[in-house]
Amino acid sequence: MNENSVKQSILVVDDTHANLQLLVEMLSDLGYKVQPAKSGRMALKAVETAPPDLILLDVNMPEMNGYEVCEQLKAQEATREIPVIFISAMNEVIDKVRAFEAGGVDYITKPFEIQVVQARITTHLNICLQKAQLMEQKQLLTEQKQKIENNYEKLKELETLRDNLNHMLVHDMRAPLTSMSVYLYLLDGIIGEIEQFSSKGSKYLKHIKALANYLIELVSSLLDTNRMESGELKLDIVSCDLNSVITNVTDSMESLTDNQQIMLDLPDEGPTVSCDPGIISRVIQNLLYNAIKYTSSDGNIRIGIEQNSGNIRISVSDNGPGIPPEYHEKIFEKFGQVNREGHKQKYSTGLGLTFCKLAVEAHGGHIGVISESGKGSTFWFML
């Protein structure tokens, strides 16, 4: 008998004193805690007082036979899981079928051998123990699942609170940034009247203007990303010339370059597409700013248009550090972070590429990147 079964209890029910005494002695010698009962009613009271781990139940007893005892045990939620092994001198198939129909787990015929009884008891006690362990594990899993669901709901609430806070802060930032940009344009208009203002000063002013416009774009991207995710942003679809859209973007961002060369690979006659030109301009602006940011000062950036089977593909290519393939999907996630080879710190893609993905998909298009470490990157989107 294994150590786990030493403290296991067995209720033995038999109206024949000799049989009852024999079973009690044999099972006690095997290390079980044995409780005898001479009738069915005594057995039910014993179970109610101290439920055993297993019951050995005689079939033929006066007043209440073993089948009736078993049926009553199985009718009660507190006792229905206790395994019942019938012991009987009746060896007909119909008797065994009746025993299993009443809820018994096994049937031993008299005269019995103690090795057989021991083997059957050990088997069913182990099964019962395993069932209890499985139920315990199931309960633990249910509790863990509930905790995870509760934590998930709390995280969703915190994320909503954070997004609302970000939205409020960014909304409040956009007004002063817009005003600053307006005053910079006004200042640029009167610079020409000041003879002492150097060409370097004019260059710095243009750079400040471009940065102010980019800050406004960052703010707008955050606000519009939230609006697109919630389905609240409506596109203003019109027919527009893509060549004009691209050249307007490159002209406005030229002052942000640090000697990088921006080359346009555009067809002589630009394709006309139905889109929201303001949103598509901002997509190109975000892709171009990333190219400028991660391209060395002597690097090249190329913007091109390709037409194929009615689809139009716009691409922004650079010869910067490139992006490992495992990050090609992650960079389009909110605030996705990418490991750069040779750098200890990660860099964040912020919301720019997330905005681009949502904006292109809102037009029914697709966006992606072709890149390898050390071989530059080509961001493209299809309309």
ZAGUDREN-650668 format. One record per atom (N, C-alpha, C): residue in one letter; x, y, z. Coordinates in steps of 0.02 Angstrom, whole numbers, plus 50000, padded with zeros to 5 digits. Example, Ala and Ser with C-alpha at 12.3 -4.5 7.8 and 13.67 -1.06 7.14 Angstrom:
A506604971650390A506154977550390A506604983550390S506424988850354S506844994750357S506455000250394
This chain:
M500424994050000M500005000050000M500445006250000N500305011249958N500735017149955N500575021950011E501035026650021E500975031350077E500365035750071N500155037250010N499595041750000N498945038650025S498895031850028S498275028650047S498245026650120V498765027950160V498795025750230V498205028550269K498025034750258K497505038050297K496825037650263Q496785034050209Q496145033550174Q495665028950211S495035030950212S494535027350252S494065023450207I493855017550233I493405013250195I492825011250241L492225012050216L491625009750251L491435002950223V491394997850268V491214991050249V490514989650274V490064987850227V489354986750245V489164979550228D488984975750281D488794968750271D488394966550332D487824963250321D487404961150377D487644954550408T488114951150375T488404944950402T489014946650443H488974945050509H489504947050555H490184944250535A490204937750514A490844934650497A491174938150437N490774939550386N491044943050328N491294950050347L490904953450388L491074960250408L491734960250447Q491794955550494Q492394955150535Q493004953450493L492914948850446L493474946850402L493734952750361L493274956450332L493464962150290L493804967650332V493534968950391V493814974150435V494534972350454E494634966150472E495304964050493E495794964350435M495584961850376M496034961750319M496224968850296L495734973150293L495864980050270L496264984050321S496134982650386S496514986050438S497244984050435D497364977550423D498054975150416D498414978450357L498034980350306L498324983650247L498444991150259G498234993650317G498375000650334G497815005450323Y497225002950303Y496655007450293Y496305008850359K495985014450362K495545016050419K494855013250401V494635008250439V494035004450420V493465005850470Q492875007150442Q492275008250483Q491745003150462P491494998950510P490994993750492P490284996450499A489824993650460A489114995050466A488734988750450K488224986750493K487864980450486K487234981050445S487044986950424S486434987750385S486494993850339G486024994250293G486014999850247G485895006450283R485425006450330R485275012750366R485865015050408M486205010250442M486795011950479M487345014850433A487375012150373A487875014550325A487735021750305L487105023450292L486925030250272L487075035150329K486935033150392K487085037550448K487835038550456A488215033050446A488945033550452A489235038150399V488965037650339V489205042050284V489035049250299E488455050450327E488245057350344E488695060250398T488895056050446T489325058450501T490045059450478A490325054550444A491025054850421A491085051550353P491035055250299P491065052350232P491725048650220P491705042350199P492325038550186P492595040050117D493195037450103D493485038150037D493215032949989L492975027250016L492715021949974L492245017650016I491755014349983I491265010050017I491265003149986L491344997850029L491244990950009L490534989050031L490104987349985L489384986850000L489104980049979D488834976450029D488504970050015D487834971449980V487614966849939V486984967749902V486394965249943N486424959149966N485844956050000N485854957950075M485424962650094M485344964550164M484604965750177P484364964250239P483654965350254P483494972850257E482854974550252E482594981450256E482814985650196M483454986150185M483704990350129M484294986850098N484214984750034N484774981150003N485314986049978G485854983249953G486424987349932G486254991949875Y485824989649828Y485644993949771Y485305000349796E484844999549843E484475005249869E484935010049907V485405007249945V485885011449981V486295015649930C486535012249879C486945015649828C486555021149792E485925019649775E485515024549740E485405030749783Q485305029849849Q485225035649893Q485875039749898L486435036249900L487085039849902L487195043949839K487025041049782K487135044549718K486635050249708A486085050149746A485585055449739A485785061749777Q486275061249822Q486495066949862Q487145069749834E487165076349825E487765079549797E488375078349841A488275078149908A488845077549953A489155070549951T488785065449928T489035058549931T489075055149863R488845058349810R488805054949746R489485053149716E490025056649738E490685055249710E491055049749747I490785047249803I491125041949840I491065035449801P491625032249783P491585025949744P491295020249786V490845016549755V490515010849789V490695004449751I490994999649787I491144993049759I490674987949791F490274984649750F489814979549776F490184973049787I489984969549844I490234962849858I489624958249868S489594952949828S488984948749832S489144941649809A488744937149836A488804930149814A488444929049748M488014933749728M487644933049665M488114934549607N488134929949559N488624930449505N488294930949436E487644932349435E487304932849371E487444939649339V487424939749273V487554945949236V487054951349255I486424949249263I485904954149279I486034957649346D486334953949393D486494956849458D487044962149451K487534960549410K488084965349400K487844971549363V487414970449313V487134976249276V486734980749323R486324977449367R485934981349415R486394985549461A486974982649480A487444986149524A487724992349489F487914991549427F488194997349390F487655002649377E487055000449363E486505005149353E486365009149416A486465006149474A486345009649538A486885014749553G487465014149518G488005019049528G488645016049553G488695009449557G489315006249579G489865006949528V490485006649552V491065007149507V491375000349494D491204995349536D491504988749527D491054983549562Y491204977149548Y490794971749575Y491254965849589I491274963549653I491694957949673I491244952349698T491354946249673T490934940649694T491254936849751K490824934249795K491044930049851K491064922749828P491514918649855P492044920549902P492584924549866F492874929349900F493374933749868F494064932349896E494554934549857E495254934249880E495464941249900I495834941749954I496024948249980I496454952149931Q496864948549890Q497284951949839Q496854955449787V496294952049769V495834955049720V495494961149750V495254960349812V494934966049845V495414971949851Q496024970349872Q496524975749880Q496664979149813A496734975249759A496874978249693A496304982649670R495684980449679R495104984449659R495064990949700I495174990249766I495144996149810I495685001249791T496294998849781T496855003249763T496715006949698T496455003149649T496305006149583T495795011749589H495245010449624H494705015449627H494875021349673L495275020049725L495505025649767L495975030249728N496405027149687N496855031249645N496465035249593I495955032049564I495535035649516I495185041549551C494925040249610C494585045449647C495055051149665L495675049249685L496175054349702L496345058549641Q496435055249583Q496595058949522Q496025063549501K495405061249509K494835065449494K494825071649539A494975070549603A494995076149650A495535081149631Q496115078449611Q496665082849590Q496485086749527L496155083349480L495935086749419L495425092249435M494965090749480M494465095749499M494805101749533E495315100249574E495675105649608E496045109949557Q496365106549509Q496715110249457Q496225114349414K495655111449400K495145115049361K494915121249399Q494825120349465Q494615126049506Q495145131549507L495775129349512L496335134149511L496355137849444L496275133949390L496275137049324L495695141949316T495115140049342T494535144549339T494675151049377E494975150249436E495135156249476E495655160549442Q496165157249412Q496685160949377Q496395164549316K495945161049280K495615164049222K495215170249243Q494865169549301Q494465175149325Q494915181049344K495485179449375K495955184749393K496235188249331I496395184149280I496655186949217I496125191449185E495505189149184E494965193149155E494865199549194N494895199149261N494825205149302N495395209949288N496015207149285N496595211449271N496545214549202Y496285210549154Y496215213149086Y495725218949084E495165218149121E494675223649123E494975229849155K495375228849209K495695234549241K496195237849194L496565233749157L497045236549108L496685240449054K496105237749031K495715241248981K495475248049007E495255248049070E495035254349101E495615259249106L496205256749127L496795261049133L497015263549064E496975259149014E497165261248946E496695266548919T496045265648933T495555270648913T495685277348948L495835276949012L495985282949050L496605286349023R497125282349008R497735285148980R497615288348912D497235284848869D497095287648802D496695294148808N496205294248854N495825300348864N496255306148889L496725304448934L497185309548960L497645312048904N497915307248865N498345309248809N497965313548759H497355311548745H496935315348698H496825322448724M496695323148788M496565329748817M497205334048814L497775331048833L498405334748832L498595336848762V498545332148715V498735333648646V498265338748616H497625338148631H497155343048606H497325350148631D497535350548694D497725357048722D498385359548693M498815354948670M499455356948641M499375359748570R498875357248534R498835358948463R498705366448453A498285369448495A498125376548487A498745380948492P499155380648546P499745384948548P500255383348494L500305376848474L500775375148420L500555378348354T499905378148342T499645381248281T499765388748282S499655391848338S499775399048344S500515400648333M500955396648362M501675397648353M501855397248280S501575392348244S501725391548174S501485397648134V500895400248150V500635406248116V501105412148126Y501325413248189Y501765418948203Y502445418048167L502675411848161L503305410748125L503235412648051Y502655411048022Y502545412947952Y502505420547945L502185423747993L502145431047992L502845434147999L503245431148044L503925433648054L504335432647992D504245427047958D504615425747897D504445430847843G503825433347846G503615438247795G503945444947803I504145446647864I504455453247874I505205452947879I505495446847877I506225446247883I506565449747825G506265449347766G506575452447708G506665459947715E506275463047759E506325470247769E506885472047817I507175467147850I507715468447898I508385466847864E508755471947846E509365470847808E509895467047847Q509885468047914Q510405464947955Q510285457347965F509695454947949F509545447847961F509935443647911S510365439247935S510825435547893S510465429747858S510805427047808S510535421247773S510515415147820K510995414747867K510975409347916K510365409947960G510195416147979G509595417148020G508965415047983S508945416447919S508375414247879S508325406747876K508915403447872K508925396147870K508665393247936Y508885396347991Y508665393948056Y507905394848064L507655400548039L506945401848044L506545396748005K506785395047946K506435389947906K506445383147942H507005381847974H507055375548010H506555375348069I506495380948104I506005381348159I505305380448133K505155383548077K504485382848048K504335375548030A504825372148001A504725365147982A504615360848044L505005362148097L504935358348158L504255359648190A504035365948189A503375367548217A502825363848179N502905363748113N502405360048073N502415352548088Y503025350048100Y503075342848116Y502775341448184L502865345948233L502545345048298L501785344948292I501535349348250I500815349548239I500595342948208E501005340248162E500835333748131E500835328148183L501315328248229L501325323048281L500695323348324V500505329448342V499905330348383V499285327948344S499255329848281S498685327848240S498665320348230S499255317148223S499285309848214S498995306248274L499165308648334L498895305448394L498145306148397L497895312148385L497175313248387L496815309248333D497095309348273D496765305848218D496825298248224T497375295848254T497445288648265T496885286248311N496765289848365N496215287948410N495545288248374R495455293348332R494825294148297R494725288548246M495265286548212M495205281148163M495075274448197E495395273248255E495285267048291E494565266448315S494265272148331S493575271948354S493075273048297G493325273648235G492895274348177G492565281248171E492855286248203E492545292948203E492835297548150L493385295648118L493705300148069L493395298848000K493115303947971K492815303547904K493315306247852L493415302447799L493875304547746L493525309347698D493905314247674D493655318947624D493935316747556I493595312147523I493845309047461I493725313747402V494275315347368V494225319347306V494725316447256S494685318747195S495155316747143S495765321347146C496365318447152C496965322647158C497545319747120D498025324047104D498635322147067D499175320247117L499395314047116L499895311647165L500565315247157N500755316947096N501385320647087N501375327147127S500815330647124S500765337047160S500775335947235V500435330747258V500425329247329V501135327947355I501515323947317I502195322147339I502665328147337T502645332047284T503095337747279T502935342947332N502305343947349N502125348647402N502425346347469V502395339847482V502665337247545V503425338147547T503775336247493T504505336847493T504725344147498D504375348647465D504545355747471D504485358247543S503955356047577S503845358447646S504335355547695M504655349947678M505105346647725M505835347247704E505975350847652E506665351447628E507135354347680S506885359147721S507315362347770S507495357747828L507155351947834L507305347147888L507895342647870T508095342547807T508635338147787T509305340747811D509765336047821D510445337847841D510915335647786N510835338847729N511225337347669N511035330747636Q510515327447662Q510285321547626Q509965323747560Q510035319547510Q509755320947444Q509075317447437I508555321347424I507895318547411I507785318447336M507725312547309M507635311747236M506935309247222L506625312247172L505945310347153L505955306147090D505645300547093D505595296047035D504855295647017L504615301146985L503905301846970L503795301646895P503225299046874P503065299046802P502945306246777D503035307146712D502935313846683D502235316446697E501755312046690E501065313846706E500855309946768G500755313546822G500585310146885G499915306746882P499855300946912P499205297446914P498705301246956T498085300946935T497545304046972T497185298647013V497125299847077V496805294847120V496265298147162S495795294047183S495275296347229S495505294947300C495635300147339C495875299247407C495755305747446D495925305647510D495925311647551D496625314547546P496735319747507P497425322247495P497775324447559G497395327147607G497705329247669G497975323347708I497595317947712I497805312047748I498395308647713I498345307847646I498885304647609I499525308847612S499455315447612S500045319847619S500385318547686R499995317547737R500285316347804R500605309447807V500335304547771V500655297947768V501345298647737I501385302047680I502025303047646I502505307047691Q502235312047725Q502635316247769Q502945312047825N502555307647855N502815303347908N503365298647882L503245295647824L503745291047796L504385294847777L504305300847750L504885304747731L505275307147793Y504915309047845Y505265311247906Y505665305547936N505385299447937N505765293647962N506395292447920A506325293147854A506905292147810A507445297247825I507245303647835I507725308847851I508055307547918K507655305347966K507895304348034K508425298848038Y508345293547998Y508795287748005Y509275286947947T509345292247906T509825292147851T510395296847867S511005294647854S511595298847869S511585305147826S511985310147846S511965316647814S512155316347740D512545311347721D512725310747650D512315305347614G511765303247645G511355298047616G510855300547565N510525295847533N510025297447482N509335294647501I508825298447484I508135296447495I507775297047429R507405291747412R507065291747347R506315290647358I505915294747325I505185294047328I504955292447257G504585286947251G504375284847184G503655282747181I503395282547118I502715280247104I502765274847051E502415269347062E502365264047012E501625262347001Q501455260846939Q500775259046922Q500775251946894N500305247746920N500275240846897N499575238146906S499265236246850S498595233146851S498085237246890G498095243646879G497605247946911G497775250046981N498315247247010N498545249147077N499115254147072I499155258547120I499685263447123I500085262347186R500735261747178R501185260247234R501655266247245I501615269147305I502045274747323I502575272047372S503205273547359S503745270947401S504215276547423V504485275747484V504995280347510V505575275947531S506145276647496S506725272347508S507305276447536D507695273147579D508295276447607D508855271447610N509465273847622N510035269347631N510295269847703G509805270147750G509965270447821G510145263747850P510085262847917P510315256647950P509885250547937G509285251447912G508855245747898G508505243147961I508035238647950I507625235848004I507635228247998P507805224648052P507795217248050P507095214648032P507055209147996P506405206447973P505905205148029E506155203148088E505695201448143E505315207548170Y505525213548149Y505185219548173Y504735222848120H504675219748062H504305222848007H503575223848023E503275219548064E502575220448085E502535224948146K503005224148192K502985227648256K503025235248248I503395237548198I503505244748191I502855248548175F502335244948152F501705248248137F501235248248198E501465245348254E501055245348315E501165251948352K500685253548396K500745259548437K501375259248479F501795264248472F502405264948513F502835258648510G502835255448451G503255249448444G503985251148451Q504375246448480Q505085247548491Q505485242548450V506055244948424V506475240848380V507185241048405N507505235248408N508215234848424N508625236348362R509095240948369R509555242448314R510215239148327E510485235848277E511125232448286E511665237548302G512075235848352G512615240348372G512405245748420H511755245848439H511505250848486H511205247248546K511365249548606K511095246448666K510365248548677Q510205254648658Q509525257148670Q509065255448612K508435254248630K507915253248578K507675260148556Y507415260448495Y507095266648475Y506365265248460S505955270248477S505235269448470S504995272348404T504505268948374T504225271548312T503645276248325G503485277448390G502965282248408G502295280348377L501935285548353L501275284448323L501275285648248G501835288148220G501845289948149G501655284148103L501985278448113L501845272748069L501175269548084T500955269948147T500275267548163T499755271648126F499855278248127F499405282648090F499415280948015C500015279847988C500065278247917C499675271847900K499755266747941K499405260347929K498655261247930L498405264647982L497685265647988L497415269947930A497805275147911A497585279647858A497555276147791V498065272047775V498075268447711V497515263247710E497425259647764E496895254547766E496205257747763A496135263847790A495495267347785A495335268947712H495855269347670H495755270447598H495675263847560G495675258247597G495615251747564G496275249247537G496835252147559G497495250247534G497885246147583H498525245147566H498985241147608H499635244947616I499985243447671I500625246647684I501115241447709G501755242447695G502255237647718G502955240547713V503455236447728V504145238547725V504575232847698I505065234647659I505575229947635I506245232447663S506555228347705S507155230847738S507575225147766E508225226247769E508695221847802E509185226047841S509465223247894S509965226947933S510555228847890G510725235247891G511295237747853G511175238947780K510545237847756K510415238547684K509855243447669G509705247847718G509185252847706G508485250047710S507995254447697S507295252547702S506885255647646T506375252147625T505885254847578T505195253947608F504895259447629F504195259347652F503755260747592W503225256647585W502785257447528W502065256847550F501625259947511F500915258847521F500575258747454M500035254947450M499675253747387M498985256847391L498795260447340L498115263247334L497785260247273
